[in-house]
């Protein structure tokens, strides 16, 4: 009997009310995450990756401009049907999120220690002194030197790498069962990036934590992920185990992403491969396949009829009318 997923997202739709009319940023997304598994969510900016992660915890404010449909099951609870009080008990405790820009996520007028301790006091039922001691332990855990000193400093006094480690410390302070990491290594140098990814995987192994990793970096995906979801314009267009995806991509968009990675074997002066065009506006979603206007394989069927997400095997799915013709070409793993 297959183990029940830690997180099960089914037919998720997220709609925004704008001055130009309603738009659907996430259009029928379904996926799951098991305990101890790292699921990568990749795609260009504007494809709905971050909105999907925010939808899981309903982090859209309360002004009524956003509506979310479908179901999000976490340990037997449908998060979309919970009251806000019920959801607050899960946010930051059982499910934590690390945002991509720590400078805008951390409050500049509170010390690092106070910000980490706030979540600990809220969810762990301990006093301020005990929470600050736990904050120091967490800073030590994520490799910040002199944590007893840093706990009393403000975000502007730390480097970008240290601020990102603080965000990880905050996210892990209540020992979550699921961690959502939204571009956790963006704008960091490669040495710090590697250290942060190693830290996340180390803590995952120790705690059997599920991770959703949102990133543009396919090299990072190949290194740390178990499965990969490729998103385009609010839909999942391909899903596969990480090695299967890199060895045998079946969607033209996935192939385009892989070909756009700089290759050390390329000849000097050879132009980089690009995906022609840009992601369409949510106010002007194509009628058929959403990728058709940018796709070299597109024909009349693609322009008129939207393909379903089709299972090619037990663990590989693709949303394309012509997947049998798609090929990366060359060494399939050379891109990483």
N, C-alpha and C positions, 0 to 999 in steps of 0.2 A: 504493500500500500504506500503510495507516494505521500511524502510529508506535506502537510498543509503549508502554503506560503506564509511568510511573516506579513507580507503586504500583498493584497490582490486588488488591482485597479481594473474596473470593468466599465467600458463604454463612457469614459470620462469626456464631458463636454464643458467648456468654460466660455461664457459669453460676456462681452463687455458692451455697455451702452456708451456710445460716443456721440459727438455733435453731428457726425455724418451718418449716424445710424448704428444699429447693433452689428457687432462682429463676433465671430467664433474663433478664438485663439487656439483652443484645443478641441479637435473634432473627432470624438469617438475613439479615444486612446484606451487600450487595454494592455496590461502587463502585470508581472508579479515579481516579487523579490523574496528569496528564501533567507533564513538566518545564516550568517557566515558567507553570504554571496555578495559580490560586487557587480552591479549592473551599470553599464555605461550608457549615457544618453547623449547622442552626438547629433550635430547638424549646424547649419549656418545660424548666425544671429537672426532672430525674428521667426524661427521655426517652431517656437512654443515650448522649448525645453524648460526654461525657468518658470513659465506660467504653469506647466504641469506640476513642477515641484511645489509651487506656492498653493496650487489647488488642493494638494494632499492635506495641507494644514489650514486651508481656508484663510490665507494671510492677505486678504484684499481689503481690509477695512470694513466698515459697516454702513457705507453711504448708499447701498442698494444698487450701485452701477454694475455690479458683477453678479452673475448667477452661474451656478455649477450644477451639472446633472450627471447621472450615472451612480456608481457606487465605489467606495474605497474601503475595503475591508482590512482592518488591522487587528489581529488577535481576536477575531470574532466580533469586533465592533465596526459598524459602518460609520466612518468619520463624517460623512455628509449628513447623517441623520442625528448626530449628537448635538446637544445644546452647547452654547459657547462655554458654559462652565465645565461641561464634560470634556470638551476639546482642550480647554486650558490645562487639564490634569495630564493630558498626553503630550502637548507641545512642550518641548524643552526637557521632558522627562523620559518618556518612552521613544519619542521621535524628536531628533534635533536636526537643525539645519545650519550649515555654514555658508554665509553669503560670500560673493566673489570679491567685494571691496571692503576690507575691514575698517578702512578709515571712515566710511560712511555708515557702517554698521555699529561701530563702537561709539558710545556717547562721549564727546570730548570733555564734558565737565565732571565726569565721575572717574575715580581711579579704576585701574584694571581690577584690583581686588574686589572693589564694591560691585562691579558689573558681573564678575563670575559668582560672587557670593549671593547676589540677588536670586539667581535661579536655584542655587542650592537651598537657600532658606525657604523659597516658595514650595519646592517639591520634596525636600528631604526632612522637613520639620526639625531643623536645628537652629540654634541661636547664632547671632552675628559672629561671635568669636570662633565657634566651631566651623562656620561657613568660610571664614577667612583662612583658617588653617587648612581647610580642604582646598581652597583656591591656591594656596602656596604649593600644596602637594600636586595639584594639577599643572601648575606652571613648571614645576620640576619635571613632571612626567613628559611634557611636550618639549623639554630640552631648553628652556629659557634659563640662562645663567643668573645667579643671585636672585632667586625668586622672592626671597624675603624683602629685598629692596624693590624689585619690579612691581610687587603687589600694591605698592603705594604710589606708583607713577601713573601718569595720564597717557592716553593713546599717542599724542604727538611726540612724546619722549621716546617712543620705540621705533625701530626700523620696520619696514614693510614686512619682512619675514617674521619678526617677532610679533607684530600685530596679527598676522595670520595664525601663528601658533596660539595666540591668546584666543582667537575665535574657535580654534579646535579645542582648546582647554575648556572654553565655555560650553561648547557643544557636547563634550564628553563628560562634563562634571557630574551629571546625574546618571551616568552609565546607560545611555539609550540603547534600545534594541535595534533601532534603525537610524542611520545617519544619512542625511541628504547633503551632499557637498556640491555646491553650485560654483564651478570654476574656482576651486580652492587654491590653485597655484598660478592664476593669471597675474601677469606683471611681475612675477618673481624670477630671479635668476635661476638657472638650471640646477645649480648646487642646492639652493634652498628648496626648490621644487622637489628634487629627489628626496631630500630629508623629510619633507612634509608628507609625501606619498608613502615613504617607508614607515613613518610614524603611524599614519592612518591604518596601514595594513597590519602593522604589529599589534595595535590596539584591537583591531578587528579579530585577529586570531585569538587574542587573549580573552575576548568577551563574546565571541561568536556573533558579532554584530553584522547586520545587513547594511550595505552601503549603496546608495544611488549616486553615481559620479557623473555630473554634468560637465562636459568639456568640449573644446574644439580640437584638442590635441589627440590625434589618433595614435601617436606613439605612446602616450600615457595610457590610452585605452588598451592597447596591445600588451602593455606591461602589467597592468593591475586588474583588469576586468575579467569576469567570468563569462558574462553575456553582454551583448550590445544591442541597443535599440537605436535605429537611425530615424530621425524625425525630419519631416519636411512640411512646412506650411500647416502645422497643427495635427499632422497624422504620422503614425509610424509607417514607414515605407519598407523597412526590413528589420528583421529580428533574427539573431543567430548566436550561437556560442562564439567566443571571440576568435579562436583559431579558424573556425569554419567561415566566419565572415571575411577574414583577411585572405584565406585560401580560395574561397569560392563566392565572391560577392555577386548577387543576382539582380540588384537594382542599379540602373544607370546613375542615379544620384550617389549611391555608395561608391561606385567605381570612380565617379568624378571627384569625390572627396579624397579618395586614396591617391589618385593621379596628381592631385594638386599639392601633395607633400613634396618638398624638395628632396631630391635623391642624390646621394653622394656619387653615384655612378653616372650621373648625367654629364654630357660633354659641356665644357666651358663655353659660356655664351648662349647655350641652348635655352630658349624661353620656357618658363614654368607653364605647366598645363593649368588651365582654368575651366571653371564651369561657366559657360556663356550666360549672360543675363543676370538678373537679380531676383531675389524672392519677391513674388507679387504682393501687393497690398492686401490686407485682409478684407478690404472693401471691394476688391476685384479678384476674387478667387476663380480660377479657371473652371469651366463647366465639367470637363472630363477629368483626366488624370491631372493632378495639380502640378506635376513636374513637366508635363508635355511641352509647354512653350520653350523650355530650355533643353529639351531632350533630343539627341541625335537619332533615337529609335522611333520617335513619335510618328504616328500615321493618323488617318481619319478617325479610327476607333478610339485612339488615345485622346483626341481632342473632343470627342462627344460623350464617351462613356467612362465613368470613374471605376477603376479596378478595385476589387476587394483585396484584403490582406489574406493571401492564400498560403496554406501549409505545403511546403515542398517536402518536408520530413517532419519527424516528431518535434524537432527543436529549431527548424529554419522556416521562416515565413517571409513572403515578399508581396509587395503591392505593385504589380507591373504586368501589362499585357504581353510583353515580349522578353520576359526574363530568360528564356532559353537561348536567346541570341546575345545576351550580355556577357562580356568577358573583360577582365582586367588586363589580360595580356602580360607577357613577360613573367618574371619571377613574382609570384603572388605575395611573397613576404618581403620583397626588396624594399617596399615602401616604409617598412619599420625597422 
